[in-house]
Amino acid sequence: MRLFRQTSPLPADFLRGAVAVGNFDGVHRGHAKLIERLLARAREVGGPAVVLTFDPHPVRILRPELAPPPLTWTERKAELLAELGVTAVWSYPTDEALLKLSAEEFFNHVLRDGLQAQAIVEGPNFQFGRQRQGNVELLKKLCDTNGLALEVVEPIATGGELVSSSRVRESIQHGDVAAARQMLTRPYRLRGLVTHGAQRGSKIGFPTANLAGIDTLVPTIGVYAGRAFTQQGIWPAAINIGPNPTFGEGAFKFEAHLPGFSGSLYGQPLEVEFLARVRETRPFESVAALTQQLAADVQTVLKYFNEDA
């Protein structure tokens, strides 16, 4: 799979295939169904399966106050789409020229001429062009006029509700990472840079990696079981999000204890995946009581980690 981040046309090997346009934030099971059909259409036309997305999402430029926190960064999104089998992801840099294109201009300039698309696969709520003026009905007319095949893929539902990036985001915001995981193709993951903290964890036998620079949605305050992806390998992770009330600290922190890991992670990138929410963050009457609870938390984390191996 190739990831392209350019406004210029793609190489010839990635033209004349099937194309899906969208944000694909989080890459959930509804997206997976759409990609399944994209791959089928690509086989029919004998070309690549290309996903066209945008970085940043246009709403972040046009209405930044309405832009929700993203669920995935570009490289992670491409990884998840690659797992589903796409040939290429074109992460189109959102610029003024793109935002000014009408729906017809976007179709002609980007899809018909730029990608030379032979087939297009979209969901029923797809909108495109300046001020989102284009919809699936207009897309069908344009495809028919230009001899392109169009397939509209209906969304899927879990628990009686449609799977969507907004619903995934809501679950994560409430700390229900297990519900989010049921909708996503992979457990929810974020990334950051390991920085120096107060080192209180090391003093009580539970050293933590403190993450800064997180650029995607952070779950609500609590203790979570997860996985940490380091340059040295994959480790179980006991994740604490929020303050340290036992020590009278109110500052928001994101810290992860990696059972069994030894060495320094300072200055390194770290990706953390969420498997389950273990408990709420709360103050303890003593450091001894805190360490006893942390030991129990580690056992819970190891249980989730081993069951998910």
N, C-alpha and C positions, 0 to 999 in steps of 0.2 A: 504494500500500500504506500502511496506517495501523498505527502502533505504539501500543498502549494499555498504560499502566502504572497500573492502578487495581484496586480490589476491587469497585467499583460496576459494574452491568451496562453492556454496550457500547451504543452508539446503535443504533437500530432497523435501519439499513442493514446492520449487521454480524451480524444475528441470522437464524435460520431457514436456515442453510446447512449445509455439511459441516465437521466439526471433527476435528482431530488433536491429541492431547494427548501431550506428552513434553518431554524436555529439549532435544533437537536440538542437542547440543553439537558444535560444529565444522561442522555441516551437511554430512555426508558423502554418498556416492552412494547408500547405503541410505536415507537420509532423502529424497534426491531421488526415488527410486522411490516412496516413500510419498506424497510431495507430488504426484507425477504422478497417482496414484489419487485423492488428495483433490480435485484439480481436476476430475477426471472426475465424481466424485460430486457436487461442487458444481454442475456443469452439469446433472446429472440432476435435482437438486432445485430448480434455479433460484435458488440463493442464493450467498452468499459462501463462500470457502474460508478458514477461520480456523484458525490454529495457536495452541493454548493451551500456554504454557510457564510456568515459575516462576522468580522472582528474589528471593532466591537459591534454588538447588536445595535442596529440603527436607533432604537429608542434611547440608548445611552447618550447619543449625540443630540437627538431632537427633543427629548423630554427626560433629561437625566433624573429629575425628581420622581419620575414614575418607574424608573428602571429597577427591577428586582435584582437582588444579588445573584450572580450566576452560580450554577451547580457544577460546572466544569470549565477548566481552562482549555485553550485550543488544542494543545498537544494531547491532553487526556481524552478530549472528545474524539480526536483522530484515532487514538489507540482503541477506544471502545467501538468506533465504527469499523476499524480494521478487523476487530474480532468478529464482527458480523459479516465480513467478506467484501466490503467495498473496495474498489480499485484505487480510488483517489478521493481526497477531501480537498476542496478548493476553499480555503478560508480567505474570502475576498476582503481586503482592507476597506472598511467603510469610509468613504470620502464624500466631499461635496458633490462631485460629479455623479456618483452613484445615487445619492439621495434626491437629485434633481430629475432622475429618469422617470418618465411616465410609465405606466404599466406596459403599454405597447413598446415603448423604447427599451425597457428592461428585457422584455421577451426577445425583441429583435437583436439588440446589441449583445446581450449576455448569453441567452439560451440558444437562439437560432444561429447567430453568426459566430459568437465567441466560442461556445462549446459544440456547435454543430449538432445539437441534440437530435436523436432519432426517436426518443421516447421520454416522457416525463411522468414521474410518479409523485403524487402529492396527497395530503390529507384534505378533507372536505372544507376546512376552515382556512385554507391557504389564502394569503393576501400578498400582493406585491405591487411595486411601483410607488411613485410619489404619493404620500398621504394614504398609503395602503389602498389605492383606488381600484386595484385589480383583484378579482376573486376567481374562484374555480370556473364559474360560468364564462367569464371573459377568457380565461386560460384555455378552455375547451374550444372557443371560437378561434382563437389564435392558432392553436394546434391543428384544428381542422383545416384552416386556411393554408397553413404551411406544410401540411402532410406529416405532422408528428403524431405519434400515438400518445394518448393520455390515459393514465389509470388513476382513479381516486380511491384511496384506501381508507376504509372506515376505522375509527379509533377502537380500542379495546377497553374493557372494563374489569375492575376488580372490586369486590365488596359492593357491587351495585353502583359504582361511580366510574366515570371515564378516567383512564390513566392519562395524566398530563404532567408537564414540568411544574405547573403551578401547584398541583396536588402533591407532588414529590416535595417541593419546596416547603409547603405548609407542614408536612409530616416532620421534616428535618427541623424546622423552626420550633416545633413542639417537642423535640427530642425523641420522636418515635422513629428512630433509624431502622427498626425492624420493619415497620410498615413501608418506609421508603424503599427498603431493600426488595420488598415483594414487587414493587413497581419498576425498579431499575434492572438493567441487565447485569450489573455488578454492584456490590455494596458501595455505599456512598464514600467518596474519597476526597480529601483536600490536601493541600501542600503548604509548606512554610519553610522558613530558614531557622535553624536552631541557634538560639541566642543565650547569653548568660542570664541566669535568674538569681534568686536569693540563696540557692544551694541548700535550702532547708531539707529538701528531700534526701540529699546525700547524707546529711547529718543524722537522719533517723533510719537510714538503710533502704531508702526508696528514691534513688536519684532519678531526676526527670529531665527530659529534653523540652525546653521551652520554645514554642514556635512563635515567630513573628512574620509579618508580611503575608498573611493568609489572604488570598484574593478571591475566594469563593465563600459561599454561605457557611457559617459556623453554627452547629446545633446549639440548642439552648443549654443553659447552665446544668451541669450534672457530671456524673462519672459513667464512663462508657468502656465497653470491651471492644478491642479492635486489633488491627494489624499495622505494623510500622514497616515501611519500605525504606531501607537505608542503603548506603553504598556498600555496606558489609553484608547485606542479606535481608531477609524478612523475619520479623520478630513479633511475638505477642505484644500488645500495648494496653496498658491501663491508662485511660485518658481522663484527665480532669479539666473541665471547662468552667471558668468562673473564678471567684475569689478564694482565698484561704482563710476562712473565718476563725479557725482554731488559733491562728497566729494574729488575729485582729487586722488582717489585710483585706481591703475592699476592692483592690485593683483587679480588673478582669485579666485572666491568664488562660493560656492554652498550654498544657503540659502533659507529657506522656512518659510513663515509666515503662521501660522495656525489660521484663523479667528475663534474666539469663544473659543480657547484653553487658559487655565490659568494653571500655574504651571511651574515647571522646567523640562527640558528634558536633561540637561547636563549629559554627560556620558552614555546616553542611546542609544541603536541602533534605527535607524529610517529607514523605507522603504518608498519610495516616488514613486508614480505612475503618469504618464503623460497622461493628457486627451487632451490638445490642446496647441498650441503656441499662446500667447496673443499678444505680441509685441516685438520689438527689445529693447535692452538695449541702453539708450541714456542719455546724461547729461541734467539736468534741470537748469534753470536760478536761481532758489532759492529753499530752503528747502520747502517753502510753495507750490511751483509748484509741487515738487516731492510728497509731501504728498497728494495733490489733485489727482495726477495720481495714486498713490498707492490705494487710496480709490476707484477709478474707477476700478482698476485692481481687487480688492477684489470682487466687484460686479460681474465682469465677471467670476471670479473663482467660485463664489457661483452658478452662472447660470449653468456652466458646471457640477459642482459637483451635483447639484440637479437634472439636467436632466439625469445624469448617475446613479442616486441612484437605 
